[in-house]
Amino acid sequence: MENPRIKAVDLFCGAGGLTHGLASAGVDVRVGVDLDPDCRFPYEANNAASFMCADVRALSGRHFSSFLEGAELTLLAGCAPCQPFSTYSQARDPKASSDWGMLLEFGRLVSEVKPDLVTMENVPQLADNDVFRDFVAKLEGYHTWCGVVDCAEYGVPQRRRRLVLLASRLGEISLLSPQEVGARRRTVRSAIADMPSLAAGTSDPSDSIHAAAGMSELNLKRIRASLPGGSWRDWPKSLRASCHHRSTGTGYGAVYGRMEWGRPAPTMTTLCHGFGNGRFGHPEQDRAISLREAAILQSFPKRYKFVPEGERVRFTSVGRLIGNAVPPRLGQIIGRSFFSHARANPKARRA
């Protein structure tokens, strides 16, 4: 049975990771929405969709009606800002942040657009929050599935656990399993071993995004003393930071570490280009991973464009785009799950 034509809107689209993945599965994503103007170039340069720079709080369902016309099935997708719920924001109170309301805005737009299908991706901690339970409760008329997904099991070369929700008006739905999609686990070696060598503070002349952040002389000594999979505990005491000598600093063993060739990378964050921000040291070379390597570990294609040709690469900006992205491979799995679901429920499609 042929796949139906699914037209989609991607809210909080960022650099286009979810859109790119959905499109690779065959979903016709028509527009991506994000408040960050830095997202426009990578989104439109790599995807056959328009970019709408807007605050979702100022939008209503009517803004998307023209994009979804003529679809056999419609999809509203998105990843609302997750910082209030992230383990990297342990000191923050989710209820005190304005970001958590974005999920409720997503729910409002679902009720106004009334799409056939819905997907939402976020951090696992969100599942324990009342705002998520309220969001699910408002999906009246939808069959829902949600679960915490280990992206590494689906072929993303990174240990990244994400909460995924699928909802459908057609019938019972679930995410395809790794076995059903023939996924194979990937390692850091399989993803970036063929990348050109770099020194800290340099970039590849043929790819401005294959750029490694500079390092101080002290951090160069530290990374040279670091072992793959190890931490600052492997260093001589003379190289350790003052905080590592205090009891409050001994628990942070995952900072200032090298990745391991034979395992998936750690979770890519917005600061994954910095050696001291996690286990983001290259397995062999004396530097942190490059921005391009971080994008590849997020499962972006090797030539995915993040900045216009000739424009200066800003590590903070590009790192944010990469770290906040939905891995395209996960988006592809979500898209394939929707098509499998639609083929199993042909009578529920629109005439």
N, C-alpha and C positions, 0 to 999 in steps of 0.2 A: 504494500500500500504506500502511495506517495505521501511525502510529508506535506502537511498543510502550510500555507503561508502565514507565518507568525510575524506580526509587526510589533515593535517594542519601543518603549521609552525607558531610558536609563537615568534615574535620579541620582544625584551625588556621584556623577560619573567619573570624576577625577581625570586621570590621564587616559582612560579608556580601557582599562584591563578587563572589566566585565563585558563591555561592549565588544571588544575584540574577540573574547572567548565565545560569546553568544553568536557572533557573526560567523566564526569559523565552524560552528555547528549548523549554520543555515538560517539563523534568526535574522530577520530584516530589522535591525535597530535603526530607527529613523532620526532620533535626536537624543543628545545627552545634555543633562542640566547640571551645572555646578556654579557655585558662587566665586570660585577662584579663577581669575582671568588667566593665570599661568597654565591652566588646563586646556585652553582653546587650541594652541598649536599642536600638542601631541595628540589630542583627541581627533582633530580634523585631518591631520597629516597622515594618520594611520588607519582611519576608519571612514567608511562611506556613509557618514551620518553628520548631521548638523550639530553645532554646539550652541547651547543657549546659556549665556552667562546671567544667571538670575538666582535670587533667593527663593527657595520653594515656598516660603511663607507668603510670598506675594503672588503665587500662581494658583490657578484653579483648574479643574478638569477641562474646561473649554480651551485652554491653551494647547492641549494635546490632541484635540479631536481631528484636526486636519492631518496630523502625522499618522494616525491610526486608521484612516479611511481605507476601505477596500481590503482589509485584512480578513482572513478566515478565522484567525484567532489573535487576540490582543494580549500583550504582556506589559506589566509595569514592574520594573526591576530597580534595585538600588541597594546601596550600602550607606546608611545614615552615619554621620560622624560617630566614631566609637571611642574617642579619647576619654570620656567620662567613665567608661566601664573597663578600660584596659588595665592590665596588671602593671603597665608602666605608669599608671596614674594613681598609685595606691594611696597617696596622700590627699587626693581630691574627693570631694563629695559629689556623686553623680547628680543628686537632687539640686545641688547648688549651681549646676552648669546649665547654660542655655542650649548646649548641644543635644542634651537628651530629648528635648522636645521635637527634634527633627524626625524621630521615629513616629511620633504622633502626627506630624505633618504628612509623612508618608502614608499613614493610615487614612488621613483625611482625603488625600488624593486618590487612594484606592476606592473610597466610597463615592467619589465624584466621577472618576473615569469609568469605574465598573469594568475593569479588564477581565478577560477570561482566565488569565494566569497572573500570578504574582511570585516574585522571588526576592528575598532579602538575605544579605550576608553581613555578618558582624562578628565581634569577639565573643567567645563562649560565655564570658561573665555576664553578658546581657541577659541570658536566659533566666538568671536568678533575680532579675529586677522587675518591679511592678510595671514599668513602662512597656516592657516586652509582653508581659501577660495581658496588658490592656490592648496592645496592638493585635495580638492573636485573637482576643475575644471579639474584636470589632470586625473580624473577617467573616461576617455572616454570609451564609450561602456558599462558602468555600470549603472544600476538603483540604486539610492542611497536613503537612509533614514537616517536622523540624528535627535536627540532630546536629551534633558536633562532629565535624569532618576533619580527619587528619589529611591535609593536602598531600603529604608525602605518599600516602597510599594510592593516590590518583596520578602519580607521576610528576608532581611538582618537586624539584630538587631542594626541598626546604621543609623543615619541621614547622608547620603552621597549622594550628588548630583553629577552625572557624565554625561559627554557628550558621547553619544554612536553613532557610525556610522556603518551602515550595507550597503554593496554594493554587487550587484549580476549581472552577465551577463545573468541570466536566465529569469528575468522579475521583475516586481514591488515587492518590499520587505519592510517589516516593522518589528519592534520588537513586539513580542507578548505582550499583555496587562497583567496586574496583574490578571484580571478576567479570561483570557484565560488559564493561567497557574495555576489557583487556589491558588494564593499566599495569605498568611496571614501575617499580620504585627506581628513582634516579639518585645519583650521588653528586657531590661537588665535582668530582673528577669528570663524570660524564657530561656535566654542564659547562664547565669553564676551563678544563685542562688545556684546550687548544687556543686559548686567548693569548695574544702577544704579551711578552713579559714587559713589566713596567717597574720603574723605581718610584719610591714615594715622591709625590709632588710633580709627577710627569704625566703626559697623556700620549695616546697613540695618534700620530699625524693623520691617519686615515679614518679615525673615529674619535671625535672630541669627547664623547661620553665615556669612552674607555680611558678614564682619568682617575688617578689615585691622589687622595689628599696628601698634603705635605705632613711631615712628622718632625718633631723636635729631636735633637740629638739624644735626649734621655729616652724618648719613646723608641727611637731606633735601637738603642741598646736593649730596651725591654723586649721588643719583638724578636731580636736575635737570640734572646734567652728563652723565648717561648716555644713550647712544644705543641704540635697539632693535637687538639682536644684538651689541652692543658689550660693553665691559668697563671695568674701572677704568683701563685704559690711555688711555681717552678723556678722563679728568679732568685738570684742572690738577695739577701736582705737589703743590700745597699741600693737596689733598684726599686724596692717597693715604696709605694706612696705612703704618706703618713697615716692615712685613713686605714690602710691595711694592717697597721700595727695595733689599731684599737679593736676592741671586741665587737663594736657595731659594724666594722668593715669586713670582718672575716667571712660573712655569709655571702658576699658577692663574688663568687668564684667564676662567674661566666663573663666577666669583663676582662679586657686585655688578654684575649685568647686567640689562638689560630683555629681555623676550621680544619676538618679532617677530610682528606681526599675520598675515603671510602664510605662516608656517611652523607646524608642530606645536610644542608646548611641549617644554621639556626634561623629563627624567624627574622625576616628582613623588616627593619624598622625605618623610620624616617631619618635616623642617624647611623644607618648601617655603613656609611662610608668612613666612619671614625674608628680607629683601632681601640680606643678606650671606652667605646660605648657598648661593647658586647664581645662575643667571640666572632669578630669580623676581620681578623687578621687572615691574610692569604695563607694557604697551607705551606707554601715554600718560600715565596718572595717576601722580602722585608718591607711590607706595606699592608695597609688595609685593602680590602677588595675595592675595585673600581666601581663607578656608577653603572657602567655597562654590565659588569659581572653581577652586581646586585639585581639589575633588571632581568638578566638571564635566569638567575636563581628564583626570581618571581615568576618565571615561565614566559616572559615577554620574548618575542622573536629577536634575534641578534641585531637586526637593523631597524628596530622600532625607534622612531624619531622622537626625541624629547625637547630639543631646542632647534630653532632655525639654523641653517648652515651659516657659519661665520659669526654667530652670536656667542658671546662669552658664556661659558658654562658656570652656573652658580650652584655650588654643591648643596647648599641648604634648600634651594628651590627644587632642584631635580631629585634630591634625596627624599624630599617630602612627597613628590609625585610618585616615586617608586615605592616607598615604604607604605603609603596609604592605599595603594592599588589592590584591587581584587586580582589574584593570579589569573591570567587569561585561561590557563588550563582548567581551573575550577569553573570559570564561566562556560567553557566548552562542555564540561560534564553536565552542568545545569541545563544548557541548551539541548544536549542530546537526551536528557531525561524528559524534557518537555515534549520533544518529538516522539519519543517512545510512548509517552503517556497519551498523546493525541492520537497516535495510530491505534492504540488499544481502546479508544473511546470515539470512534468515527461518528456515531449517531448524535453525539453531543455537540458536534461542531456547528458553526453557523451555516445556514443554507447559502 
